[in-house]
Amino acid sequence: MYRLYKDSATNQVCAINETVNNVEYSIPIAPANTDYQNFKKQINADEAQLEDADGNLMTAEQAKAYVATLP
């Protein structure tokens, strides 16, 4: 499960959080980062789910549309 993370100062999405075995990891939005590449790949292959920054689960179509806007 992935969740968008917003910077509290700017209110802009600045990272993606991934929860694995009840531990949350932060993935920077950086095209060279392999975890970031894997996140995009999993979302586009319907292998993972994405929540918005408020904790609302996105549909697969919404998640793919969001990922398409990322670098």
C-alpha positions as CSV (number, residue, x, y, z in Angstrom):
1,M,0.0,0.0,0.0
2,Y,1.3,3.4,-1.0
3,R,0.1,6.8,0.3
4,L,0.9,10.3,-0.9
5,Y,2.6,12.5,1.7
6,K,2.2,16.3,1.7
7,D,4.7,18.7,3.1
8,S,2.9,20.6,5.9
9,A,4.5,23.9,5.1
10,T,3.7,23.9,1.3
11,N,0.7,21.5,1.3
12,Q,2.3,19.9,-1.8
13,V,2.9,16.2,-2.3
14,C,6.6,15.7,-1.8
15,A,7.0,11.9,-1.2
16,I,5.2,8.6,-1.4
17,N,5.0,6.5,1.8
18,E,5.0,2.7,1.6
19,T,3.9,0.5,4.4
20,V,5.6,-2.9,4.7
21,N,5.0,-5.1,7.7
22,N,3.5,-2.2,9.7
23,V,6.6,-0.1,9.0
24,E,6.3,3.1,6.9
25,Y,9.0,4.1,4.5
26,S,9.3,7.3,2.6
27,I,10.1,7.3,-1.1
28,P,11.2,10.6,-2.6
29,I,9.7,11.7,-5.9
30,A,12.9,11.2,-7.8
31,P,13.1,9.5,-11.2
32,A,16.5,8.0,-10.5
33,N,15.3,6.4,-7.3
34,T,14.6,2.6,-7.9
35,D,11.9,2.5,-5.2
36,Y,10.1,5.4,-6.9
37,Q,10.4,3.5,-10.3
38,N,9.0,0.4,-8.6
39,F,6.1,2.3,-7.1
40,K,5.1,3.7,-10.6
41,K,5.5,0.2,-12.1
42,Q,3.3,-1.5,-9.5
43,I,0.6,1.1,-9.7
44,N,0.5,0.9,-13.5
45,A,0.4,-2.9,-13.4
46,D,-2.5,-2.9,-10.8
47,E,-0.1,-4.6,-8.3
48,A,-0.5,-2.0,-5.6
49,Q,-3.0,0.5,-4.2
50,L,-2.6,4.2,-3.6
51,E,-4.2,6.4,-1.0
52,D,-4.3,10.2,-1.3
53,A,-2.7,12.3,1.4
54,D,-5.9,12.3,3.4
55,G,-6.0,8.5,3.5
56,N,-8.7,8.0,0.8
57,L,-8.1,5.0,-1.4
58,M,-7.9,5.9,-5.0
59,T,-9.4,3.7,-7.7
60,A,-6.9,2.0,-10.0
61,E,-7.9,4.5,-12.7
62,Q,-7.3,7.5,-10.4
63,A,-4.0,6.1,-9.2
64,K,-2.8,5.6,-12.8
65,A,-3.9,9.0,-13.8
66,Y,-2.0,10.6,-10.9
67,V,1.1,8.5,-11.6
68,A,1.0,9.7,-15.2
69,T,1.4,13.3,-14.0
70,L,4.6,12.5,-12.1
71,P,8.1,12.9,-13.5
